[in-house]
Amino acid sequence: MTTDAKILSALRANPGGVSGAQLAEQLAISRAAIWARIEELRKVGFVIEAGPHFGYRLVDEPDALLADDLLARLGETKVIGRDIRVFEETTSTNDVIEKLARDGVKEGVVVFAESQTKGRGRLGRKWLSPTHKGLWFSVLLRPDLRPQEATQLTVASAIALRRAIKTVAGLPAEIKWPNDLLLGGKKIAGILTEMSAEVDRVRHVILGIGVDVNQDADEFPAELRKIATSLKIEAGEEIHRAELATEMLRELDFDYARICGGKFSRVADEWEAGCATIGKKVSVQMGARLVRGGAESLDDDGALLVRTEHGHLERVIGGDVTLEK
């Protein structure tokens, strides 16, 4: 954790104030160095009061994603979020993570962008990423899984995001297999999983996540207003993005540990309880092939099991799913 992250963590732990001497002793640096870092934090938008009776105290903070702030909020994690990087703008956070993966960076690094110029979803679709309105981020993982088990990570990510949205925004999102979260039937978040693998093992997986947080209805293109929404629209108030981001990383880390610990069955049970797809009639477009039937459950690898009209149980590992009425 950086010096700035440690200072922010200490300020949050002591809302009434903490003295410069205490901070200097805790961080093993001089009081002058503490003052210099406080000044830098003020420059990026943190309102930090100073007084002889209380020392330093955090009064307000910017509506921005800052790596040091996210690290301070998150604290210690097992894997996900131990390295956080924030860009004001990039083409796609998945592209940045792909380069880091090729460079041999350890798993758990998270890249956020305040905006993306070429954000993408599944099946080559464009993902709109307006500046300072949502959470656009990607995570590098190097799990000890077979390629066919990688779908487990998408499933685990969906329930982690669902819990975080409930905790921070108080909203009960539903999961649409394989990678969407819905509120009132409209899309609120999507997960794009990209993998590099050999025949029998995964080299690395990139979890790309997009969450529509603080858009107003008129900020969505007309063609998306019937199918997409934001947390702000559904909650009726703005959502603190940094708080939501850290809660999502915390939950993702928890579920990644469950996957790596061989506990996918527990993850799958929670997923099915929050899924809008299970028990419904669906059509799944898999390239040129269309499968129709009833979505029954997940298998041990995270694939969707669909009972066709002919009674055959079809194992679906990817495709474009539509809920039929």
For each residue, the residues with C-beta under 8 A, 3 or more apart:
1: 5 6 9 71 72
2: 5 6 67 68 71
3: 6 7 27 29 33 37
4: 7 8 37 40 41 68 72
5: 1 2 8 9 67 68 69 71 72
6: 1 2 3 9 10 26 27 72
7: 3 4 10 11 23 27 34 37 38 41 72
8: 4 5 11 12 41 46 58 68 69 72 73
9: 1 5 6 12 13 72 73 75
10: 6 7 13 14 18 22 23 26
11: 7 8 14 15 18 48 56 57 58
12: 8 9 15 58 72 73
13: 9 10 18
14: 10 11 17 18 57
15: 11 12 57 58
16: 54 57
17: 14 49 51 53 54 55 56 57
18: 10 11 13 14 22 23 55 56 57
19: 22 23 54 55 56
20: 23 24 31 34 35 55 56
21: 24 25 31 55
22: 10 18 19 25 26 55
23: 7 10 18 19 20 26 27 31 34 55 56
24: 20 21 27 28 29 30 31 33 34
25: 21 22 28
26: 6 10 22 23
27: 3 6 7 23 24 34
28: 24 25
29: 3 24 33 34
30: 24 33 34
31: 20 21 23 24 34 35
32: 35 36
33: 3 24 29 30 36 37
34: 7 20 23 24 27 29 30 31 37 38
35: 20 31 32 38 39
36: 32 33 39 40
37: 3 4 7 33 34 40 41
38: 7 34 35 41 42 48 50 56
39: 35 36 42 43
40: 4 36 37 43 44
41: 4 7 8 37 38 44 46 48
42: 38 39 45 46 47 48
43: 39 40
44: 40 41 62 64 66
45: 42 61 62 64
46: 8 41 42 58 60 61 62
47: 42 58 59 60 61
48: 11 38 41 42 56 57 58 59
49: 17 54 56 57 59
50: 38 55 56
51: 17 54 55 57
52:
53: 17
54: 16 17 19 49 51 57
55: 17 18 19 20 21 22 23 50 51
56: 11 17 18 19 20 23 38 48 49 50
57: 11 14 15 16 17 18 48 49 51 54
58: 8 11 12 15 46 47 48 61
59: 47 48 49
60: 46 47
61: 45 46 47 58 69 242
62: 44 45 46 66
63: 132 240 241
64: 44 45 114 132 242
65: 69 70 86 112 114 135 241 242 245
66: 44 62 69 70 86 242
67: 2 5 70 71 84 85 86 112
68: 2 4 5 8 71 72
69: 5 8 61 65 66 72 73 242
70: 65 66 67 73 74 81 84 86 112 242 245 246 249
71: 1 2 5 67 68 74 81 84
72: 1 4 5 6 7 8 9 12 68 69 75
73: 8 9 12 69 70 242 243 246
74: 70 71 77 81 84 246 249 250
75: 9 72
76:
77: 74 80 81 82 108 249 250 253
78: 253 256 257
79: 82 107 108 141 253 256 257
80: 77 108 110 139 141 249 252 253 256
81: 70 71 74 77 84 108 110 246 249 250 252 253
82: 77 79 108 109
83: 105 106 108 109 110
84: 67 70 71 74 81 109 110 112 249
85: 67 96 109 110 111 112
86: 65 66 67 70 111 112 113 114
87: 90 93 96 111 112 113 114
88: 113 114 115
89: 113 114 115 116 117 131
90: 87 93 95 96 111 113 116 117
91: 95 116 117 118
92: 95 96 113 116 118 119 120 138 208
93: 87 90 96 97 111 112 113 116 119 136 137 138 208
94: 97 98 120 138 192 194 206 208
95: 90 91 92 98 99 118
96: 85 87 90 92 93 99 100 111 113 138
97: 93 94 100 101 109 111 138 139 140 206 208
98: 94 95 101 102 194 206
99: 95 96 102 103
100: 96 97 103 105 109 111 140
101: 97 98 104 105 140 196 203 204 206
102: 98 99
103: 99 100
104: 101
105: 83 100 101 109 140
106: 83 109 142
107: 79 140 141 142 143 204
108: 77 79 80 81 82 83 139 140 141
109: 82 83 84 85 97 100 105 106 139 140
110: 80 81 83 84 85 137 138 139 140 249
111: 85 86 87 90 93 96 97 100 137 138
112: 65 67 70 84 85 86 87 93 135 136 137 245
113: 86 87 88 89 90 92 93 96 116 129 136 137
114: 64 65 86 87 88 89 131 132 136
115: 88 89 129 130 131 132 136
116: 89 90 91 92 93 113 119 127 129 136
117: 89 90 91
118: 91 92 95 126
119: 92 93 116 126 127 128 129 136 210
120: 92 94 124 125 126 127 192 208
121: 125 126 127 190 192 210
122: 125 179 190 192 320
123: 320
124: 120
125: 120 121 122
126: 118 119 120 121
127: 116 119 120 121 136 190 192 210
128: 119 220 221 224
129: 113 115 116 119 134 136 210
130: 115 133 134 215 219
131: 89 114 115
132: 63 64 114 115 214 241
133: 130 212 213 214 215 219 230
134: 129 130 210 211 212 213 214 215 230 241
135: 65 112 209 210 211 213 241 244 245 248
136: 93 112 113 114 115 116 119 127 129 209 210 211
137: 93 110 111 112 113 208 209 245
138: 92 93 94 96 97 110 111 206 207 208 209
139: 80 97 108 109 110 206 207 209 252
140: 97 100 101 105 107 108 109 110 204 205 206
141: 79 80 107 108 153 204 205 206 207 256
142: 106 107 202 203 204 205
143: 107 150 153 202 205 256 259 260
144: 201 202 260
145: 149 150 152 153 201 202 259
146: 149 200 201 202
147: 150 195 197 198 199 200 201 202
148: 151 301 317
149: 145 146 152 202 301 302
150: 143 145 147 153 154 193 195 197 202 205
151: 148 154 155 178 193 301 302 303 317
152: 145 149 155 156 259 264 267 301 302
153: 141 143 145 150 156 157 193 205 207 256 259 302
154: 150 151 157 158 178 179 191 193 207 302
155: 151 152 158 159 178 264 267 268 271 298 302
156: 152 153 159 160 252 255 256 258 259 264 267 271
157: 153 154 160 161 191 193 207 209 252 255
158: 154 155 161 162 175 179 181 191 271
159: 155 156 162 163 175 255 267 270 271 274
160: 156 157 163 164 248 251 252 254 255
161: 157 158 164 165 173 181 189 191 209 211 248 251 252
162: 158 159 165 166 173 175 181 274
163: 159 160 166 167 251
164: 160 161 167 168 244 247 248 250 251
165: 161 162 168 169 171 173 181 188 189 211 231 244
166: 162 163 169 170 171 172 173
167: 163 164 247
168: 164 165 239 240 243 244 247
169: 165 166 231 234 235 239 244
170: 166 235
171: 165 166 183 231 234 235
172: 166 183
173: 161 162 165 166 181 182 183 188 189 274
174: 181 182 183 274 275 276
175: 158 159 162 180 181 182 271 274 275 276 277
176: 179 180 181 182 187 275 276 277 321 323
177: 275 277 278 295 304 321
178: 151 154 155 304 318 321
179: 122 154 158 176 190 191 192 193
180: 175 176 187 189 190 191
181: 158 161 162 165 173 174 175 176 187 188 189 190
182: 173 174 175 176 185 186 187 188 276
183: 171 172 173 174 186 188 229 231 234
184: 229 234
185: 182
186: 182 183 226 227 228 229
187: 176 180 181 182 190 212 227 228 229
188: 165 173 181 182 183 211 212 228 229 230 231 234
189: 161 165 173 180 181 209 210 211 212
190: 121 122 127 179 180 181 187 209 210
191: 154 157 158 161 179 180 207 208 209
192: 94 120 121 122 127 179 207 208 209 210
193: 150 151 153 154 157 179 205 206 207 208
194: 94 98 205 206 208
195: 147 150 202 203 204 205 206
196: 101 202 203 204 205
197: 147 150 201 202 203
198: 147 201 203
199: 147
200: 146 147
201: 144 145 146 147 197 198
202: 142 143 144 145 146 147 149 150 195 196 197 205
203: 101 142 195 196 197 198
204: 101 107 140 141 142 195 196
205: 140 141 142 143 150 153 193 194 195 196 202
206: 94 97 98 101 138 139 140 141 193 194 195
207: 138 139 141 153 154 157 191 192 193 252
208: 92 93 94 97 120 137 138 191 192 193 194
209: 135 136 137 138 139 157 161 189 190 191 192 248
210: 119 121 127 129 134 135 136 189 190 192
211: 134 135 136 161 165 188 189 231 244 248
212: 133 134 187 188 189 215 228 229 230 231
213: 133 134 135 230 231 232 239 241 244
214: 132 133 134 230 231 232 238 239 241
215: 130 133 134 212 219 220 230 232 233
216: 219 230 232 233
217: 220 225 229 233
218:
219: 130 133 215 216
220: 128 215 217 224 225 228 229 230
221: 128 224 225
222: 225
223:
224: 128 220 221 227 228
225: 217 220 221 222 228
226: 186
227: 186 187 224
228: 186 187 188 212 220 224 225
229: 183 184 186 187 188 212 217 220 233 234
230: 133 134 188 212 213 214 215 216 220 233 234
231: 165 169 171 183 188 211 212 213 214 234 235 239 244
232: 213 214 215 216 235 236 237 238 239
233: 215 216 217 229 230 236
234: 169 171 183 184 188 229 230 231
235: 169 170 171 231 232 239
236: 232 233
237: 232
238: 214 232
239: 168 169 213 214 231 232 235 243 244
240: 63 168 243 244
241: 63 65 132 134 135 213 214 244 245
242: 61 64 65 66 69 70 73 245 246
243: 73 168 239 240 246 247
244: 135 164 165 168 169 211 213 231 239 240 241 247 248
245: 65 70 112 135 137 241 242 248 249
246: 70 73 74 81 242 243 249 250
247: 164 167 168 243 244 250 251
248: 135 160 161 164 209 211 244 245 251 252
249: 70 74 77 80 81 84 110 245 246 252 253
250: 74 77 81 164 246 247 253 254
251: 160 161 163 164 247 248 254 255
252: 80 81 139 156 157 160 161 207 248 249 255 256
253: 77 78 79 80 81 249 250 256 257
254: 160 250 251 257 258
255: 156 157 159 160 251 252 258 259 267
256: 78 79 80 141 143 153 156 252 253 259 260
257: 78 79 253 254 260 261
258: 156 254 255 261 263 264 266 267
259: 143 145 152 153 156 255 256 263 264 267
260: 143 144 256 257
261: 257 258
262:
263: 258 259 266 267
264: 152 155 156 258 259 267 268 300 302
265: 268 269 300
266: 258 263 269 270
267: 152 155 156 159 255 258 259 263 264 270 271
268: 155 264 265 271 272 298 302
269: 265 266 272 273
270: 159 266 267 273 274
271: 155 156 158 159 175 267 268 274 275 298
272: 268 269 275 278 297 298
273: 269 270
274: 159 162 173 174 175 270 271
275: 174 175 176 177 271 272 278
276: 174 175 176 182 280 323
277: 175 176 177 280 282 295 304 321 323
278: 177 272 275 295 296 297
279: 294 295 296
280: 276 277 294 295 323 324
281: 292 293 294 295 323 324
282: 277 292 293 294 295 306 321 322 323 324
283: 290 291 292 321 322 324
284: 290 291 292 304 306 316 319 320 321 322
285: 289 290 319 320 322
286: 289 290 291 316 318 319 320
287: 319
288:
289: 285 286
290: 283 284 285 286
291: 283 284 286 306 308 314 316 319
292: 281 282 283 284 308 309 324
293: 281 282 306 307 308 309 314
294: 279 280 281 282 306 307
295: 177 277 278 279 280 281 282 304 305 306
296: 278 279 305 306 307 313
297: 272 278 305
298: 155 268 271 272 302 303 304 305
299: 302 303 305 315
300: 264 265
301: 148 149 151 152 317
302: 149 151 152 153 154 155 264 268 298 299
303: 151 298 299 315 316 317
304: 177 178 277 284 295 298 315 316 317 321
305: 295 296 297 298 299 313 314 315 316
306: 282 284 291 293 294 295 296 313 314 316
307: 293 294 296 311 312 313 314
308: 291 292 293 311 312 313 314
309: 292 293
310:
311: 307 308
312: 307 308
313: 296 305 306 307 308
314: 291 293 305 306 307 308
315: 299 303 304 305
316: 284 286 291 303 304 305 306 319
317: 148 151 301 303 304
318: 178 286
319: 284 285 286 287 291 316
320: 122 123 284 285 286
321: 176 177 178 277 282 283 284 304
322: 282 283 284 285
323: 176 276 277 280 281 282
324: 280 281 282 283 292
325:
